[in-house]
Amino acid sequence: MNLTEVYEAEFCIQSSSSSCVRTALLTTVDVFLYLSAAAAVLLTVCGNLLVIISICHFKQLHTPTNLLLLSLALSDILVGVIVMPFQFTLLIESCWLFGTTFCSILNLFSLYLTCVSIYNVTFIAVDRFIALFDPFHYSNRVTVRVTLLVICFIWILSIFYTMALLYFNGNMLEQKTCPIVCPVSISLIWATVDLIVGFIVPCLTMILLYVHIFALAKKHAESIKCVGKQQFKNARKGNSMASEWKAAKLLGIIVSVFLMCLVPYNIGLLATANVEKTATSGHLIPNFLACLIFLNSTMNPIIYALFYPWFQKCVKLIIRLKIFSSGSSQINVF
């Protein structure tokens, strides 16, 4: 029996006599927490469903950047359907109520969809970087076909990585000895690999790219002021760069909010002295930090609704059922 198993056994004994032994009656606080959780899940599913319908239906939105947003929305809606209800229940009840088999399924989807979301957001930053640093060749290099290949690569590679992470740490083979916790056992080596692959590399990539984007945008803003009125060509270039900069700022908000949700959890992991015990993240790492990652799936559609006029217009068309009329896919949403 390794250190993780010993810790789980100790926690199981303690929890059996305390948090998991509850009365049949729900308190007012429990009702409020469950209603809040249900509202978050409903907002996540409905909001991301609107994003998916908008980008899929309106042909004007079939751009490389929007396809990355579509991929992100798909991972977000799966988080809302599969992960969030059970993660919130674990947060409220302080113990796992759904058995060992579903615990393994939930761990698989939690890690998989988190990995997909991280690299979707990373490639959104890469897309904006290319659009601003090489605007004249962007449309030729970053096509819809190339973007679809990148998205497929993200989803396929993420599932292989997640299954390897679980398989080589015994999470897909052994039965959990404690039915009231839902841990993921991770060795020191794999914990280090996951920290690098799932946190350090994508976060540093996003931060460095947006530092360059902000620097370039400032440089172009100064150039436009100097030469924008001299020639019509320069004016057109200035308008193009201004449009790309606006898109970069809006997508920068998505990246920033994502980092705000991702960083606290990983800092919590780093702050835990025993790496083996960090694997039982639902108990040693505050569970609300894990939930914060999944709440990012709720925030993304809210960001679109606040800052994207095309999304606001699409939502109005969807709610009014105008997408069922003939030729609705050709409607101008800008």
N, C-alpha and C positions, 0 to 999 in steps of 0.2 A: 504494500500500500504506500503510494507516494504522498508528498505533502498536501497536494490538492485533495486527494481522497480523504486524508485525515481531517482536513479543514471542513470538507463537505459533511462528513459524519458528525463532527462537533456541532456544526450549524444546524444540521437536521434535527439533532436531539434537542437543541435549545428552541428551535422554531416549533417543534411539535408540541411543546408545552406552553407556548406563548402565542405568537402572531397568527399561526395557522389554525388555532382552535378558537373559532368565533361563534357567536350566537347567530341564530337565523334572522334576527332583526337587523336591518340596516340603520345606521345612525344618519342624522341630517347631513353630517360631513360626507359620509359615504355616498349618499344620494347626489350631493352637489358635485363630488369628484367624478362619479360615473356619468352624470349629465354633461359635465365639461369634457370628459373624454369622448363621449358620443358626438358632441358638437365638433370637436377637433377632427374626428374620423370622418364625419359627414362633410365638413368643409374641405378636407383633403381630397376625398373621392370626387365630390362634385366639382370643385375648382379645377382639378387636374383633368377631369373628364371634359370640361369646357375647353381647356387648352388643346387637348387631343383632337376634339371635334373641329375646332377652329382651324388648326394647321392642316389637318387631313382634308377638310372640305374645300377651303378656299385656295384656289390654285395660285393666287398672288402671294400666298405665304409659303409656297414650296421653295424655300431658299435654304442654302447650307446651314446658316445660323439657326433658322427656325426648326430644321430637322434635328439639330442638337437639343433644342428646347423641347421638341416632341419626345425625344428619347429620355430626357430628364423627367418630363411629365409622366411618361409610361412607368418609369421606375418609382416615381412618387406615388402614383395611384396604386401600385402594387404594395407599397409600404402601407398605405392607408387601409387596404383591404386585408392584407395578410399579417402584417407585423403590429401595427399600432394598437388594435383592440386588445391583443394579448399582452403587449408590453405595458399598456396602461393598467390592465388588470393586475399585473405583477407589481406595478408601482403602488397601486391602491391597497392591495391585499398583503403585500410584503411576502408573498410566497407563491409558488407555482401550483396551479390547480388543474392542469390539463394533461397530466401523464407524461411518461418518458418519451414515447414515440413522437408526440407532437412537439415536445421540447427540442428534439433533434431537427425536426422540420423547420421550426421557427428559427433556430440558430443558423440553419443553412440559408434561409431567405433573408434574415437580418444582415448577415455578413455579405451575402451576394449583392443585394440591392444597395447596401451602403457603398460597396466597391464600385458598382455601376454608376451611382450618383457622383461619387468623387471624381471619376474620370470623365464623366459627361461635362461636369463643371470645368474641369481642367482643359478639355478640348474647346470649350466655349471661349476660354481665355486665349488659347492658341489661335482660334479662328479670328478673334478681334485683333490680335497682334499682327497676323498676316495681312488683314484688311487694311490696317493703318500703315504698316511698314512697306508693303508692296501692293499698293492699291491698283496699279495698272495691270498687274498679272494675277490679281486675286481671283477674278471671275473665271480665268482659264485654269488656274491651279486648284482652287477649292470649288469643285463642281458638286452638284447634287449626288452624282454617282460616287465620287470620292468620299463624300461625307457619309453616305450610306454604308460604304465599306468600313469606314472608321467606326461607325456605330455598331455594326455587326462584330467587328474586332473587339470592341469594349465589352459587349454582352457575352461573347463566347469565351474570351480570355478570363473574364471575371468569374464565370462559373467554374472553369477549370482550376483557377487559383483558390477559390473558396472551398471546393471539394478536396483539393490537396491539403489545405490548411486544416480541415476537419478530419480527413482520413488519416494523415500521418501523425495526428495527435490523439487518435483513438476515439474521436467523438462519433464516428459513424459505425463503430463496431461494438463497443461496450454498452451494456445497459446501465443507466444511472442508478446508483444505489440509494439515492435520496430523492423521493418523488416530489418533495416540496420546494426544491430549488432547481433552476434550469441553467447549469453552468456550462461554459465552454473551456475544456482543459487545453492549455497551450503551453508548450515547452519554452524554455528561455530562448532557444535558437529561433523558433518560429515566431515568438513574440517580437523579437528583434527584427526579423524579416518583415513581419506585418506592419510594424511601426514605420519602417523605411518605405515599403511599397504603398501602404495604405494611408500614410500621413505625411511624412517628411518630403518625399519626392513630389507628390501632387501639390502640396501646400506651397513649397518653395517655388515650384513652377508657376503657379497662379500669382504669387506675390511678385516675383521677379518680372513676369510678363507685364503686369499692370503698372509696375514702377516705370518700365520702359514706355508703356502706352501713355501714361500721364506726362512723362518727359517729352515725348514726341508731340503730343497734343499741344503742350505749351509752346513748343518751338514753332509748330505750324500756325498757331493762333497769332504769334508775333509776326510771322512771315506774311500772313493774309492781310494784316493791318497795313503792312508796308507796301505790298505790291498788288493787293486784291483789286484795286480800282484802276490800275494802269492798263491792263489788257483783259479782254473778255475771256480769254483762255485761262488766265490766272484766276479770274472770278469764278469760273466754272470749277476749277480745281479747288478753290477755297470752299465753295458750296459742298462739293463732294466730301472733302475732308471734314467739314463741319458735321455732315450727316453721319459719317463713320465715327466721329468723336462722340456724337450724341448716343449712337448705338453702343459704343464702348462704355460710356458712363452708365447707361441703364443695365447693361450686362455686368458691369463692375459692381452694381448693387447686389445682384444675385450672388456673385462670387463672394462679396464681403459678408453677406448674411450667412452663406454656407460656412465660411470659415468661423464665424462667430458661434455657430452651432457645433462645428467639428472640433475646434481647438480645446474647449473646456474638458471634453471627455478624454481626449488624449493626454492632456496635462494631468488629469486625474490618474490615468494609467501610469504615467511617469512618476507621479508623486507617491505611488504605492511602493513600498520597499520590497516586498516579496512578489516577484513576477508571477510565480505559480498561483498565488492567491488572487492576482488581478484577473485571472481567467474567470473567476466567479464574479463577474462584473456587476451582477444584479445585487450584490450584497456588500462587498468591500468598496467598490466604486459606487457612489450615490446613484441610485437608479434614475433619478430625474435627469442626470447628465446624459445617460443613454437615451432617454426619451427626447431630450433636446435635439439630438441628431435627427430623429424621425419627425420632430415637429417642423424641421426645415421643409419637409414635403408639404406642409400646410401653408408655409409662408410664401412659397414661390408663386402660386396663383394670385395671392394678395398683391405681391409685387407687380405682376403683370397687369392686374386690374388698376393699380394706382398710377403706373408709369407708361403703359403701352396703350396709346389710343386705338390701335388696330384691334387689340384684345377687347377693349370696351365696346367697339362697334360690332365685333363678332358675337359677343355675348348677347347684345340686343337682338341681333338677327336670329340667333339660336333660340332665345326665349320666345320670340314672336313666331317661331316655326317657319321663318322665311327661307330656311335652308332647304325646305322640301319643295320649293317652287322651281320651275324650270329655269335653268341657267344661273341658279344662285351661286354656283361655284365660281362664276366669273365676276361677281360683284367686287367693286373696288372698296377695299377695307382701310385704305390709307387716306 
